[in-house]
Amino acid sequence: IWLGTLSGYEGSRAYGVSKDGSVVVGKAFKFFSSRAFRWTEKEGMRDLGTFGGFFPSSSAYGVSADGSVVVGGSGSRAFRWTEKEGMKDLGTLGGLLPSSCAYGVSADGSVVVGEASVDFWYHAFRWTEKEGMRDLGTGCAYGVSADGSVVVGESGLRAFRWTEKEGMKDLGTRGDYFFGCAYGVSADGSVVVGEADLCAFRWTEKRGMENLNETYAHLLTKGSRLISAGAVSPDGRYIVGYGYNSKTRRYEAFLLDTVQP
């Protein structure tokens, strides 16, 4: 169904959805202004507000499994929103012209990941109530496992998978590429998906980085290409993203069932 937009805004985009599909988050926009929203069937599209400022804007990018925690960015600050606290500023990592934005949240809403500028460089962060914002190294974090122990993203134009034990692990070590970024991770952290040199990929410890265009070539029409994988289902079976459909001659979203009959 079409979710519409907020009053006074010209359009909207959805970026995150709860486990059961009942809560959707994203932004409503017009010109250079946007508002983070949280949508439910009962309430419709709800404006989550901003932190104010000269050009007040906000966007919501992630939501917890039950839909109660929303994360994103407002102005130059990452936020974590709940019904009780409203929009909470998660802070920055300091430095010159500090800023931050949150892109992912764990299933229970306790771990938030994203990027923060440090002296004009972007650093991936992992936030918890206890530790605050923790610097994971240069780059940006886009996804996090259900329990918050595995973080994925991009660092130095390379896709990474971070754990407490290993730190940032380059996912391209088993197959070289120029540019790569990890966008999604399964609930247990074992399956990572993203994009490497305009090819959608899946990574596992056992098989390393797989080009989905090669692994599932038999499913693609000649000339078609899976360009980027943006998310993976909690069990690692379904992968979504976008690519080029040679049959329709246009770029389209795709849903890939990795378990073939």
FIKOL-422577 format. One record per residue (C-alpha): residue in three letters; x, y, z; chain. Coordinates in nm, 4 decimals, always signed. Each point is the difference from the previous one (the first is absolute). Layout:
% residues N
ala,X,Y,Z,A
...
***
This chain:
% residues 261
ile,+0.0000,+0.0000,+0.0000,A
trp,+0.1070,+0.3603,-0.0535,A
leu,+0.0780,+0.1747,+0.3276,A
gly,-0.0515,+0.3570,-0.1218,A
thr,+0.1970,+0.2868,+0.1534,A
leu,-0.0187,+0.2503,+0.2844,A
ser,-0.2169,+0.3085,-0.0372,A
gly,+0.1873,+0.2723,-0.1851,A
tyr,+0.2612,-0.2362,-0.1439,A
glu,+0.0269,-0.1062,-0.3626,A
gly,+0.1200,-0.3581,+0.0304,A
ser,+0.1321,-0.2716,+0.2288,A
arg,+0.2435,-0.2916,+0.0117,A
ala,+0.0024,-0.3046,+0.2268,A
tyr,+0.3335,-0.1376,+0.1255,A
gly,-0.0848,-0.2424,+0.2806,A
val,-0.2710,-0.2416,+0.1095,A
ser,-0.0718,-0.1939,+0.3202,A
lys,+0.0188,-0.3786,+0.0163,A
asp,-0.3742,-0.0533,-0.0558,A
gly,-0.0352,+0.2818,-0.2535,A
ser,-0.2353,+0.2063,+0.2142,A
val,+0.2364,+0.2954,+0.0496,A
val,+0.1732,+0.1862,-0.2827,A
val,+0.2516,+0.2849,+0.0357,A
gly,+0.1493,+0.2470,-0.2438,A
lys,-0.0260,+0.3631,-0.0972,A
ala,-0.2475,+0.2400,-0.1590,A
phe,+0.1640,+0.2710,-0.2092,A
lys,-0.0300,+0.3211,-0.1982,A
phe,+0.2847,+0.1962,-0.1573,A
phe,+0.2819,-0.0030,+0.2569,A
ser,-0.2171,-0.0852,+0.3002,A
ser,-0.1025,-0.3400,+0.1379,A
arg,-0.1717,-0.1511,+0.3021,A
ala,+0.0578,-0.3408,+0.1548,A
phe,-0.3190,-0.2029,+0.0218,A
arg,-0.1321,-0.3140,+0.1663,A
trp,-0.3007,-0.1608,-0.1686,A
thr,-0.2562,-0.2482,+0.1353,A
glu,-0.3346,-0.1082,-0.1415,A
lys,-0.1792,+0.1563,+0.2972,A
glu,+0.1837,+0.3334,+0.0266,A
gly,+0.1070,+0.0486,-0.3561,A
met,+0.3153,+0.2058,-0.0616,A
arg,+0.1266,+0.1689,+0.3151,A
asp,+0.2512,+0.2865,+0.0001,A
leu,+0.2828,-0.0809,+0.2463,A
gly,+0.1278,+0.3577,+0.0022,A
thr,+0.3509,+0.1446,-0.0216,A
phe,+0.2699,+0.1459,+0.2240,A
gly,-0.0783,+0.3453,-0.1419,A
gly,+0.2617,+0.2307,-0.1454,A
phe,+0.0042,+0.2406,-0.2937,A
phe,-0.1123,-0.2674,-0.2489,A
pro,-0.1810,-0.2579,+0.2177,A
ser,-0.0071,-0.3398,-0.1708,A
ser,+0.0090,-0.3658,+0.0991,A
ser,-0.0058,-0.3481,-0.1534,A
ala,-0.0682,-0.3440,+0.1518,A
tyr,+0.2041,-0.2906,-0.1355,A
gly,-0.0430,-0.2925,+0.2401,A
val,-0.2528,-0.1515,+0.2380,A
ser,+0.0140,-0.2705,+0.2669,A
ala,-0.1701,-0.3364,-0.0460,A
asp,-0.3101,+0.1014,+0.1957,A
gly,-0.0142,+0.3489,-0.1512,A
ser,+0.0465,+0.1850,+0.3291,A
val,+0.3461,+0.1454,-0.0703,A
val,+0.0756,+0.2167,-0.3045,A
val,+0.3459,+0.1280,-0.0998,A
gly,+0.1233,+0.2527,-0.2521,A
gly,+0.1379,+0.3500,-0.0264,A
ser,-0.1225,+0.3529,+0.0667,A
gly,+0.2124,+0.2916,-0.1104,A
ser,+0.3530,-0.1091,+0.0873,A
arg,-0.0883,-0.2496,+0.2752,A
ala,-0.0900,-0.3682,+0.0136,A
phe,-0.3184,-0.0705,+0.1918,A
arg,-0.1770,-0.2846,+0.1759,A
trp,-0.3757,+0.0473,+0.0399,A
thr,-0.2383,-0.1733,+0.2420,A
glu,-0.3527,+0.0856,+0.1071,A
lys,+0.1208,+0.0784,+0.3510,A
glu,+0.3114,+0.2068,-0.0736,A
gly,-0.0815,+0.1389,-0.3408,A
met,+0.2984,+0.0893,-0.2203,A
lys,+0.3220,-0.0524,+0.1961,A
asp,+0.3302,+0.1485,-0.1204,A
leu,+0.2649,-0.2756,-0.0092,A
gly,+0.2842,+0.2506,-0.0180,A
thr,+0.3144,-0.0084,-0.2124,A
leu,+0.3590,-0.1228,+0.0137,A
gly,+0.1335,+0.3546,+0.0351,A
gly,+0.2573,+0.1750,-0.2159,A
leu,-0.0482,+0.2914,-0.2400,A
leu,-0.3557,+0.0574,-0.1269,A
pro,-0.1336,-0.3147,+0.1697,A
ser,-0.3068,-0.1713,-0.1448,A
ser,-0.1653,-0.3425,+0.0065,A
cys,-0.2822,-0.2063,-0.1507,A
ala,-0.1458,-0.3379,+0.0986,A
tyr,-0.0880,-0.2609,-0.2634,A
gly,-0.0580,-0.3288,+0.1830,A
val,-0.1349,-0.1323,+0.3285,A
ser,+0.0029,-0.3402,+0.1694,A
ala,-0.3187,-0.2041,+0.0365,A
asp,-0.0624,+0.1156,+0.3570,A
gly,+0.0987,+0.3602,-0.0724,A
ser,+0.2929,+0.0069,+0.2426,A
val,+0.2832,+0.0243,-0.2565,A
val,+0.0129,+0.2751,-0.2639,A
val,+0.2528,+0.0284,-0.2840,A
gly,+0.0852,+0.2691,-0.2520,A
glu,+0.2634,+0.2572,-0.0908,A
ala,+0.1521,+0.3028,+0.1722,A
ser,+0.2434,+0.2570,-0.1356,A
val,+0.3352,+0.0353,+0.1756,A
asp,+0.2172,+0.2860,-0.1315,A
phe,-0.1607,-0.0226,-0.3455,A
trp,+0.0277,-0.3817,-0.0155,A
tyr,-0.2952,-0.2326,+0.0497,A
his,+0.0247,-0.2687,+0.2645,A
ala,-0.2347,-0.2936,+0.0572,A
phe,-0.1555,-0.0052,+0.3451,A
arg,-0.1806,-0.2426,+0.2297,A
trp,-0.2152,+0.1569,+0.2722,A
thr,-0.1437,-0.1511,+0.3190,A
glu,-0.1542,+0.1672,+0.3023,A
lys,+0.2874,-0.1222,+0.2165,A
glu,+0.2974,+0.0792,-0.2256,A
gly,-0.1381,+0.2901,-0.1976,A
met,+0.1420,+0.0519,-0.3499,A
arg,+0.2973,-0.2256,-0.0698,A
asp,+0.2386,+0.0610,-0.2900,A
leu,+0.0458,-0.3156,-0.2117,A
gly,+0.2449,+0.1584,-0.2434,A
thr,-0.0249,+0.1970,-0.3237,A
gly,-0.3032,-0.0702,-0.2152,A
cys,-0.3731,-0.0353,+0.0470,A
ala,-0.2138,-0.2678,+0.1677,A
tyr,-0.3289,-0.0835,-0.1708,A
gly,-0.1194,-0.3274,+0.1536,A
val,+0.0070,-0.1877,+0.3287,A
ser,-0.0942,-0.3532,+0.1060,A
ala,-0.3007,-0.0716,+0.2195,A
asp,+0.2025,-0.0061,+0.3220,A
gly,+0.2242,+0.2907,-0.1011,A
ser,+0.3227,-0.2015,+0.0017,A
val,+0.0690,+0.0168,-0.3763,A
val,+0.0218,+0.3301,-0.1894,A
val,+0.0389,+0.0377,-0.3779,A
gly,+0.0790,+0.2914,-0.2267,A
glu,+0.2733,+0.1656,-0.2068,A
ser,+0.3516,+0.1107,+0.0872,A
gly,+0.2581,+0.1271,-0.2485,A
leu,-0.2247,-0.1012,-0.2914,A
arg,-0.0087,-0.3567,+0.1348,A
ala,-0.2880,-0.1949,+0.1505,A
phe,+0.0585,-0.0970,+0.3627,A
arg,-0.1439,-0.2218,+0.2727,A
trp,+0.0829,+0.1046,+0.3574,A
thr,-0.0053,-0.2112,+0.3165,A
glu,+0.1466,+0.0657,+0.3444,A
lys,+0.2510,-0.2800,-0.0492,A
glu,+0.1196,+0.0712,-0.3549,A
gly,-0.0655,+0.3704,-0.0383,A
met,-0.0580,+0.1212,-0.3582,A
lys,+0.0447,-0.2912,-0.2393,A
asp,+0.0434,+0.0753,-0.3705,A
leu,-0.2488,-0.2184,-0.1874,A
gly,+0.1923,+0.0325,-0.3260,A
thr,+0.3082,-0.1906,+0.1092,A
arg,-0.1095,-0.3096,-0.1937,A
gly,-0.0648,+0.1868,-0.3214,A
asp,+0.1359,+0.3425,-0.0840,A
tyr,-0.2206,+0.2894,-0.1100,A
phe,+0.0210,+0.3803,-0.0203,A
phe,-0.3128,+0.1131,+0.1850,A
gly,-0.2223,-0.1886,+0.2405,A
cys,-0.2532,+0.0641,+0.2728,A
ala,-0.2000,-0.2308,+0.2283,A
tyr,-0.3567,+0.1133,+0.0643,A
gly,-0.1778,-0.2895,+0.1691,A
val,+0.0648,-0.2908,+0.2347,A
ser,-0.2045,-0.2980,+0.1150,A
ala,-0.1320,-0.0261,+0.3557,A
asp,+0.2888,-0.2201,+0.1168,A
gly,+0.2623,+0.2011,-0.1903,A
ser,+0.1104,-0.2905,-0.2194,A
val,-0.1256,+0.1330,-0.3354,A
val,+0.1012,+0.3424,-0.1312,A
val,-0.1271,+0.1640,-0.3194,A
gly,+0.0978,+0.3111,-0.1927,A
glu,+0.1633,+0.1280,-0.3149,A
ala,+0.3495,-0.0404,-0.1476,A
asp,+0.0862,+0.1709,-0.3287,A
leu,-0.3658,+0.0213,-0.1077,A
cys,-0.0646,-0.3648,+0.0804,A
ala,-0.2281,-0.1190,+0.2797,A
phe,+0.1832,-0.2311,+0.2385,A
arg,-0.0615,-0.2440,+0.2842,A
trp,+0.2701,-0.0824,+0.2529,A
thr,+0.0245,-0.2931,+0.2410,A
glu,+0.2970,-0.1281,+0.1983,A
lys,-0.0003,-0.3252,-0.1953,A
arg,-0.0389,+0.1277,-0.3559,A
gly,+0.1431,+0.3502,+0.0302,A
met,-0.1287,+0.2703,-0.2358,A
glu,-0.2261,-0.1313,-0.2761,A
asn,-0.1069,+0.1964,-0.3049,A
leu,-0.3748,-0.0676,-0.0090,A
asn,+0.0015,+0.0457,-0.3774,A
glu,+0.2242,-0.3062,-0.0259,A
thr,-0.1568,-0.2145,+0.2724,A
tyr,-0.3522,+0.0546,-0.1336,A
ala,+0.0777,+0.0554,-0.3689,A
his,-0.2616,-0.2604,-0.0935,A
leu,-0.2736,+0.2263,+0.1376,A
leu,+0.0990,+0.3066,-0.2023,A
thr,-0.0985,+0.0842,-0.3545,A
lys,+0.2884,+0.0835,-0.2349,A
gly,+0.1238,+0.3529,+0.0644,A
ser,-0.1640,+0.0287,+0.3419,A
arg,+0.2129,+0.0853,+0.3030,A
leu,-0.0441,+0.0121,+0.3771,A
ile,+0.1804,+0.3203,+0.0947,A
ser,-0.0443,+0.0431,+0.3733,A
ala,-0.1407,-0.2061,+0.2886,A
gly,-0.1471,+0.2274,+0.2636,A
ala,-0.1409,-0.2405,+0.2577,A
val,-0.0314,-0.3661,+0.0948,A
ser,-0.2755,-0.1776,+0.1920,A
pro,+0.0730,-0.0986,+0.3635,A
asp,+0.0571,-0.3646,-0.1008,A
gly,+0.2298,+0.0967,-0.2889,A
arg,-0.2222,-0.1550,-0.2662,A
tyr,-0.1479,+0.3012,-0.1778,A
ile,+0.2060,+0.2849,-0.1455,A
val,-0.1398,+0.3259,-0.1349,A
gly,+0.1596,+0.2813,-0.1969,A
tyr,-0.0015,+0.1477,-0.3489,A
gly,+0.1408,-0.0834,-0.3389,A
tyr,-0.0478,+0.0312,-0.3754,A
asn,-0.2794,-0.2011,-0.1613,A
ser,+0.0901,-0.0516,-0.3665,A
lys,-0.3532,-0.1198,-0.0761,A
thr,-0.1611,+0.3314,+0.0992,A
arg,+0.3156,+0.2059,-0.0695,A
arg,-0.0159,+0.1795,+0.3334,A
tyr,+0.1457,-0.0051,+0.3502,A
glu,-0.2245,-0.1861,+0.2416,A
ala,-0.0145,-0.1305,+0.3553,A
phe,+0.0563,-0.3747,+0.0384,A
leu,-0.0880,-0.2740,+0.2475,A
leu,+0.2255,-0.3058,-0.0111,A
asp,-0.0907,-0.3307,+0.1647,A
thr,+0.3390,-0.1627,+0.0509,A
val,-0.1540,-0.3435,+0.0657,A
gln,-0.0848,-0.1321,-0.3446,A
pro,-0.2165,-0.3097,-0.0657,A
***
